[in-house]
């Protein structure tokens, strides 16, 4: 059974856990032994090479850690996973007997690096997990899977670890859940697991994000766990102790993926009502754009610019001030109004160019 099958046929969630970094042989063995006692943990992880922002940061113990990781996995009877970013990493990990590889977010963003890894893996059947790129680019993420598929790799899994922003008030990497949902739409057979450690950057938020991933029907979780997280050599703030990991997993509410007979009729009726409203909504948007074309034609005749910034600012402010009345978030209203505005501009430009 390959990794895809294990993830999709096991009891949810499929859990991969272990320290952010392999630090010492003793540290890694202790962590793996404690994690293996948790029946939810299906595989172990540890970083051997760490891509760090600053050159003086701890960048991993290197090749010697591969033996520690593989030996720890054999001792407790669990497969082990680590990150690779170069051809040399791939070769050393394969030679050491690592069971699962993953490509990190900073590597996924670089097609040259992904292709180098794909070429190094050609002819193998090892499972590979691919994290989303650091920037919210769905096509770049899909392109990484395509490169590995062209190299003959079939046992592929996606990891959602969030997207980089500057000083977000809550998350280390914002989830942007719509992107992994879109990935699932494009690649429906691809298992997706969530990395709440890197999304949150804070252990206190891991429960919340893990639950949301389960509610969104993700297949599994990859969570960093260290026996002494406060003194970890990397990413201390986001790591859980094995005991804390057990608590997080025990508190998860796992909802059914299937719709029972008792719920089917109700959901069918509600979805029909929603579809009717959606049809009305798009009819209204279509009518609105016809008015935009009339406005565009008038502006052309009067030699007036399309964009009227003061008017647009008033429109946005008016809608945002009514967010509570609408029962909608300001973020949603802003995104919706921006999309409508861009489409309106497109229709006005069309009339300008007639």
ROROVEX-468416 format. One record per residue (C-alpha): residue number from 1; residue in one letter; x, y, z. Coordinates in nm, 4 decimals, padded with zeros to 6 digits. Layout:
N
REC num residu        X        Y        Z
REC NUM      A        X        Y        Z
...
! end
This chain:
354
REC num residu        X        Y        Z
REC   1      X  00.0000  00.0000  00.0000
REC   2      X  00.1485  00.3357 -00.1012
REC   3      X  00.1324  00.6554  00.1035
REC   4      X -00.1672  00.7941 -00.0836
REC   5      X -00.3648  00.4795 -00.0030
REC   6      X -00.2546  00.4790  00.3603
REC   7      X -00.3620  00.8389  00.4051
REC   8      X -00.6991  00.8035  00.2370
REC   9      X -00.7942  00.4670  00.3860
REC  10      X -00.6713  00.5124  00.7437
REC  11      X -00.8765  00.6612  01.0222
REC  12      X -00.8623  01.0387  00.9922
REC  13      X -00.6439  01.2211  01.0511
REC  14      X -00.3277  01.0576  00.9199
REC  15      X -00.0695  01.2120  01.1531
REC  16      X  00.2991  01.2780  01.0869
REC  17      X  00.4838  01.4148  01.3903
REC  18      X  00.8332  01.4850  01.5130
REC  19      X  01.0722  01.7665  01.5942
REC  20      X  01.1314  02.0573  01.3614
REC  21      X  01.4996  01.9617  01.3518
REC  22      X  01.7107  01.6636  01.4391
REC  23      X  01.9460  01.8123  01.6982
REC  24      X  02.1186  01.5201  01.8634
REC  25      X  02.0789  01.1459  01.8405
REC  26      X  01.9439  01.1317  02.1948
REC  27      X  01.6934  01.4121  02.1344
REC  28      X  01.5607  01.2458  01.8200
REC  29      X  01.5349  00.8975  01.9739
REC  30      X  01.3526  01.0311  02.2793
REC  31      X  01.1031  01.2220  02.0691
REC  32      X  01.0370  00.9295  01.8366
REC  33      X  00.9937  00.6846  02.1234
REC  34      X  00.7407  00.9070  02.2964
REC  35      X  00.5517  00.9840  01.9770
REC  36      X  00.5346  00.6177  01.8795
REC  37      X  00.3334  00.5514  02.1971
REC  38      X  00.0547  00.7610  02.0460
REC  39      X -00.1587  00.5345  01.8297
REC  40      X -00.2625  00.8317  01.6133
REC  41      X  00.0941  00.8935  01.4916
REC  42      X  00.1464  00.7079  01.1636
REC  43      X  00.4865  00.8466  01.0599
REC  44      X  00.7759  01.0445  01.2069
REC  45      X  00.9371  01.3619  01.0751
REC  46      X  01.2520  01.5630  01.1409
REC  47      X  01.4403  01.8304  00.9521
REC  48      X  01.7961  01.7340  00.8564
REC  49      X  01.8747  02.0360  00.6379
REC  50      X  01.6956  02.3548  00.7400
REC  51      X  01.6500  02.6449  00.4949
REC  52      X  01.6891  02.9437  00.7262
REC  53      X  01.6375  03.3106  00.6515
REC  54      X  01.9583  03.4268  00.8194
REC  55      X  02.2963  03.2575  00.7622
REC  56      X  02.3882  03.2377  01.1307
REC  57      X  02.0732  03.0423  01.2206
REC  58      X  02.0835  02.6684  01.2899
REC  59      X  02.0670  02.5063  00.9465
REC  60      X  02.0420  02.1438  01.0540
REC  61      X  02.2908  01.8778  01.1554
REC  62      X  02.3209  01.7504  00.8002
REC  63      X  02.3836  01.3993  00.6746
REC  64      X  02.4627  01.2480  01.0145
REC  65      X  02.1020  01.3116  01.1190
REC  66      X  01.9701  01.0816  00.8463
REC  67      X  02.1080  00.7751  01.0245
REC  68      X  01.9589  00.8908  01.3545
REC  69      X  01.6188  00.9371  01.1936
REC  70      X  01.6159  00.6076  01.0039
REC  71      X  01.7403  00.4141  01.3079
REC  72      X  01.4765  00.5775  01.5286
REC  73      X  01.2038  00.4839  01.2829
REC  74      X  01.3198  00.1230  01.2674
REC  75      X  01.3362  00.1031  01.6456
REC  76      X  00.9727  00.2096  01.6913
REC  77      X  00.8397  00.0555  01.3698
REC  78      X  00.7256  00.3738  01.1943
REC  79      X  00.8195  00.5252  00.8566
REC  80      X  01.0248  00.8443  00.8608
REC  81      X  01.0116  01.1620  00.6518
REC  82      X  01.2461  01.4528  00.5903
REC  83      X  01.2774  01.7578  00.3669
REC  84      X  01.4998  01.7684  00.0593
REC  85      X  01.5910  02.0770 -00.1411
REC  86      X  01.8734  01.9651 -00.3739
REC  87      X  01.9870  01.6661 -00.5767
REC  88      X  02.2490  01.5955 -00.3113
REC  89      X  01.9835  01.5875 -00.0388
REC  90      X  01.7784  01.3419 -00.2427
REC  91      X  02.0696  01.1089 -00.3041
REC  92      X  02.1766  01.1072  00.0601
REC  93      X  01.8213  01.0566  00.1885
REC  94      X  01.7596  00.7677 -00.0514
REC  95      X  02.0917  00.6035  00.0377
REC  96      X  02.0114  00.6342  00.4086
REC  97      X  01.6747  00.4617  00.3664
REC  98      X  01.4365  00.7497  00.4409
REC  99      X  01.0791  00.6359  00.3659
REC 100      X  00.9103  00.9644  00.2677
REC 101      X  01.0471  01.2910  00.1295
REC 102      X  00.8933  01.6342  00.1280
REC 103      X  00.9673  01.9466 -00.0707
REC 104      X  00.9485  02.2638  00.1379
REC 105      X  00.7669  02.5869  00.0591
REC 106      X  01.0859  02.7772 -00.0188
REC 107      X  01.1811  02.5110 -00.2726
REC 108      X  00.8368  02.4714 -00.4329
REC 109      X  00.8507  02.8373 -00.5305
REC 110      X  01.1534  02.7673 -00.7549
REC 111      X  01.0766  02.5531 -01.0641
REC 112      X  01.4496  02.4989 -01.1286
REC 113      X  01.4929  02.3459 -00.7817
REC 114      X  01.1818  02.1303 -00.8163
REC 115      X  01.3011  02.0048 -01.1538
REC 116      X  01.6406  01.9181 -01.0071
REC 117      X  01.4679  01.7103 -00.7382
REC 118      X  01.2386  01.5489 -00.9954
REC 119      X  01.5387  01.4509 -01.2087
REC 120      X  01.7166  01.3067 -00.9033
REC 121      X  01.4081  01.0993 -00.8165
REC 122      X  01.3551  00.9649 -01.1676
REC 123      X  01.3254  00.5868 -01.1590
REC 124      X  01.2265  00.5688 -00.7923
REC 125      X  00.8844  00.5141 -00.6372
REC 126      X  00.9398  00.6909 -00.3041
REC 127      X  00.6437  00.8938 -00.1723
REC 128      X  00.6897  01.2696 -00.2008
REC 129      X  00.4916  01.5376 -00.0211
REC 130      X  00.4930  01.8891 -00.1654
REC 131      X  00.4286  02.1952  00.0468
REC 132      X  00.2561  02.4941 -00.1070
REC 133      X  00.4929  02.7676 -00.2297
REC 134      X  00.5536  03.0531  00.0133
REC 135      X  00.3507  03.2859 -00.2096
REC 136      X -00.0182  03.2127 -00.2804
REC 137      X  00.0257  03.0769 -00.6327
REC 138      X -00.1911  02.7750 -00.7132
REC 139      X -00.0379  02.7191 -01.0572
REC 140      X  00.3125  02.7081 -00.9110
REC 141      X  00.1981  02.4423 -00.6619
REC 142      X  00.0322  02.2368 -00.9353
REC 143      X  00.3403  02.2770 -01.1538
REC 144      X  00.5534  02.1101 -00.8863
REC 145      X  00.3271  01.8045 -00.8912
REC 146      X  00.3389  01.7964 -01.2700
REC 147      X  00.7200  01.8010 -01.2718
REC 148      X  00.7349  01.5012 -01.0374
REC 149      X  00.4664  01.3164 -01.2315
REC 150      X  00.6626  01.3647 -01.5535
REC 151      X  00.9614  01.2082 -01.3751
REC 152      X  00.7506  00.8993 -01.3017
REC 153      X  00.6578  00.9758 -00.9394
REC 154      X  00.3000  00.8699 -00.8658
REC 155      X  00.2778  00.8567 -00.4857
REC 156      X  00.2326  01.2279 -00.4213
REC 157      X  00.0715  01.4194 -00.1340
REC 158      X  00.0067  01.7911 -00.0792
REC 159      X  00.0930  01.9767  00.2405
REC 160      X -00.0847  02.3028  00.3144
REC 161      X  00.1433  02.5156  00.5356
REC 162      X  00.0090  02.8638  00.4710
REC 163      X  00.1510  03.1636  00.2837
REC 164      X  00.4031  03.4272  00.3828
REC 165      X  00.2907  03.7771  00.4769
REC 166      X  00.4612  04.0623  00.6561
REC 167      X  00.3802  04.0759  01.0281
REC 168      X  00.0357  03.9190  01.0273
REC 169      X -00.1352  03.9833  01.3631
REC 170      X -00.2380  03.6198  01.4138
REC 171      X -00.0568  03.3735  01.1891
REC 172      X  00.3017  03.3072  01.0964
REC 173      X  00.1748  03.2067  00.7515
REC 174      X -00.1845  03.2911  00.6600
REC 175      X -00.3935  02.9833  00.5719
REC 176      X -00.5745  03.1204  00.2635
REC 177      X -00.7916  02.8092  00.2775
REC 178      X -00.9387  02.8827 -00.0650
REC 179      X -00.6095  02.7811 -00.2298
REC 180      X -00.5870  02.4210 -00.1004
REC 181      X -00.9607  02.3912 -00.1698
REC 182      X -00.8929  02.4993 -00.5285
REC 183      X -00.6049  02.2478 -00.5464
REC 184      X -00.8444  01.9708 -00.4419
REC 185      X -01.0862  02.0832 -00.7124
REC 186      X -00.8129  02.0644 -00.9763
REC 187      X -00.6500  01.7431 -00.8443
REC 188      X -00.9353  01.5578 -00.6692
REC 189      X -00.7426  01.2329 -00.6120
REC 190      X -00.4555  01.4084 -00.4347
REC 191      X -00.4511  01.3698 -00.0543
REC 192      X -00.3993  01.6969  00.1344
REC 193      X -00.2620  01.7216  00.4844
REC 194      X -00.2357  02.0401  00.6894
REC 195      X  00.0712  02.1784  00.8670
REC 196      X -00.0750  02.3825  01.1552
REC 197      X  00.2713  02.4305  01.3062
REC 198      X  00.3903  02.6518  01.0217
REC 199      X  00.0542  02.8194  00.9672
REC 200      X  00.0290  02.9331  01.3272
REC 201      X  00.3848  02.9719  01.4483
REC 202      X  00.2324  02.9419  01.7969
REC 203      X  00.1511  02.6217  01.9794
REC 204      X -00.1606  02.7784  02.1358
REC 205      X -00.3262  02.8030  01.7926
REC 206      X -00.2491  02.4522  01.6672
REC 207      X -00.5722  02.3047  01.8043
REC 208      X -00.7842  02.5688  01.6296
REC 209      X -00.6177  02.5295  01.2893
REC 210      X -00.6097  02.1486  01.3123
REC 211      X -00.9836  02.1469  01.3778
REC 212      X -01.0517  02.3753  01.0838
REC 213      X -00.8485  02.1464  00.8575
REC 214      X -01.0594  01.8506  00.9686
REC 215      X -01.3814  02.0469  00.9192
REC 216      X -01.2636  02.1235  00.5644
REC 217      X -01.2146  01.7499  00.5018
REC 218      X -00.8350  01.7453  00.4941
REC 219      X -00.6860  01.3969  00.5117
REC 220      X -00.4202  01.4469  00.7759
REC 221      X -00.1900  01.6654  00.9829
REC 222      X  00.1858  01.7130  01.0045
REC 223      X  00.2694  01.8634  01.3445
REC 224      X  00.6040  01.9485  01.4979
REC 225      X  00.6631  01.7830  01.8356
REC 226      X  00.9690  01.8072  02.0595
REC 227      X  01.0341  01.6699  02.4093
REC 228      X  01.1590  02.0105  02.5251
REC 229      X  01.0128  02.2598  02.2765
REC 230      X  01.1067  02.5749  02.4659
REC 231      X  01.4725  02.4836  02.4192
REC 232      X  01.4442  02.3594  02.0609
REC 233      X  01.7185  02.4743  01.8250
REC 234      X  01.4640  02.5923  01.5668
REC 235      X  01.0991  02.7063  01.5675
REC 236      X  01.0609  02.6614  01.9423
REC 237      X  00.7367  02.8587  01.9700
REC 238      X  00.5368  02.6329  01.7389
REC 239      X  00.6366  02.2888  01.8685
REC 240      X  00.4273  02.0744  02.1029
REC 241      X  00.5416  01.8192  02.3558
REC 242      X  00.4258  01.4643  02.2752
REC 243      X  00.1737  01.5000  02.5597
REC 244      X  00.0367  01.8236  02.4138
REC 245      X  00.0114  01.6586  02.0733
REC 246      X -00.1942  01.3778  02.2258
REC 247      X -00.4261  01.6355  02.3810
REC 248      X -00.4725  01.8178  02.0496
REC 249      X -00.5572  01.4978  01.8658
REC 250      X -00.7952  01.3741  02.1354
REC 251      X -00.9888  01.7000  02.1265
REC 252      X -01.0451  01.6954  01.7514
REC 253      X -01.4073  01.6623  01.6436
REC 254      X -01.4089  01.4392  01.3359
REC 255      X -01.7183  01.4900  01.1275
REC 256      X -01.8517  01.2418  00.8743
REC 257      X -01.7505  01.2745  00.5123
REC 258      X -02.0648  01.0918  00.4051
REC 259      X -02.4172  01.2306  00.3870
REC 260      X -02.6605  00.9924  00.5540
REC 261      X -03.0100  00.9211  00.4267
REC 262      X -03.1604  01.1297  00.7077
REC 263      X -02.9627  01.4370  00.5990
REC 264      X -02.9794  01.3949  00.2212
REC 265      X -03.3321  01.5324  00.1693
REC 266      X -03.2731  01.8386  00.3863
REC 267      X -02.9429  01.9234  00.2170
REC 268      X -03.0963  01.8715 -00.1268
REC 269      X -03.3749  02.1197 -00.0472
REC 270      X -03.1354  02.3768  00.0977
REC 271      X -02.8971  02.3458 -00.1952
REC 272      X -03.1854  02.3997 -00.4362
REC 273      X -03.2775  02.7207 -00.2544
REC 274      X -02.9154  02.8358 -00.2610
REC 275      X -02.8923  02.7605 -00.6344
REC 276      X -03.1993  02.9749 -00.6996
REC 277      X -03.0452  03.2636 -00.5065
REC 278      X -02.7155  03.2173 -00.6920
REC 279      X -02.8999  03.2367 -01.0247
REC 280      X -03.0666  03.5594 -00.9123
REC 281      X -02.7343  03.6958 -00.7941
REC 282      X -02.5690  03.6373 -01.1321
REC 283      X -02.8702  03.7807 -01.3144
REC 284      X -02.8324  04.0963 -01.1044
REC 285      X -02.4586  04.1127 -01.1745
REC 286      X -02.5258  04.0767 -01.5457
REC 287      X -02.7794  04.3605 -01.5313
REC 288      X -02.5310  04.5718 -01.3376
REC 289      X -02.2665  04.5251 -01.6061
REC 290      X -02.5118  04.6342 -01.8763
REC 291      X -02.5533  04.9581 -01.6813
REC 292      X -02.1739  04.9847 -01.6591
REC 293      X -02.1598  04.9663 -02.0374
REC 294      X -02.4081  05.2506 -02.0629
REC 295      X -02.1932  05.4512 -01.8215
REC 296      X -01.8847  05.3686 -02.0296
REC 297      X -02.0533  05.4879 -02.3454
REC 298      X -02.1594  05.8110 -02.1734
REC 299      X -01.8045  05.8716 -02.0457
REC 300      X -01.6697  05.8171 -02.3958
REC 301      X -01.9128  06.0703 -02.5400
REC 302      X -01.8284  06.3253 -02.2680
REC 303      X -01.4539  06.2450 -02.2745
REC 304      X -01.4496  06.1478 -01.9032
REC 305      X -01.1977  05.9070 -01.7504
REC 306      X -01.3247  05.5625 -01.6542
REC 307      X -01.1842  05.5601 -01.3017
REC 308      X -01.3440  05.8146 -01.0692
REC 309      X -01.1483  05.7532 -00.7511
REC 310      X -01.3558  05.9683 -00.5137
REC 311      X -01.6788  05.8000 -00.6198
REC 312      X -01.5250  05.4551 -00.5842
REC 313      X -01.3916  05.5343 -00.2352
REC 314      X -01.7403  05.6459 -00.1258
REC 315      X -01.8960  05.3269 -00.2623
REC 316      X -01.6476  05.1072 -00.0761
REC 317      X -01.6874  05.2982  00.2509
REC 318      X -02.0660  05.2799  00.2299
REC 319      X -02.0643  04.9020  00.1855
REC 320      X -01.8032  04.8427  00.4547
REC 321      X -02.0046  05.0493  00.7018
REC 322      X -02.2973  04.8146  00.6435
REC 323      X -02.1033  04.4921  00.7012
REC 324      X -02.2833  04.4125  01.0275
REC 325      X -02.6195  04.4874  00.8686
REC 326      X -02.5385  04.2498  00.5841
REC 327      X -02.3989  03.9862  00.8204
REC 328      X -02.0804  03.9749  00.6099
REC 329      X -01.7165  04.0336  00.6988
REC 330      X -01.5458  04.3499  00.5832
REC 331      X -01.2823  04.1348  00.4121
REC 332      X -01.5458  03.9561  00.2040
REC 333      X -01.7226  04.2803  00.1123
REC 334      X -01.3948  04.4378  00.0068
REC 335      X -01.2968  04.1391 -00.2091
REC 336      X -01.6421  04.1209 -00.3676
REC 337      X -01.6574  04.4933 -00.4393
REC 338      X -01.3075  04.4880 -00.5879
REC 339      X -01.4056  04.2006 -00.8186
REC 340      X -01.7257  04.3779 -00.9261
REC 341      X -01.5347  04.6999 -00.9831
REC 342      X -01.2733  04.5316 -01.2017
REC 343      X -01.5437  04.3660 -01.4109
REC 344      X -01.7278  04.6980 -01.4389
REC 345      X -01.4077  04.8654 -01.5595
REC 346      X -01.3652  04.5896 -01.8187
REC 347      X -01.7139  04.6590 -01.9559
REC 348      X -01.6545  05.0341 -01.9602
REC 349      X -01.3223  04.9898 -02.1430
REC 350      X -01.5032  04.7785 -02.4010
REC 351      X -01.7405  05.0688 -02.4681
REC 352      X -01.4539  05.3193 -02.4725
REC 353      X -01.2822  05.1163 -02.7451
REC 354      X -01.5862  05.0860 -02.9714
! end
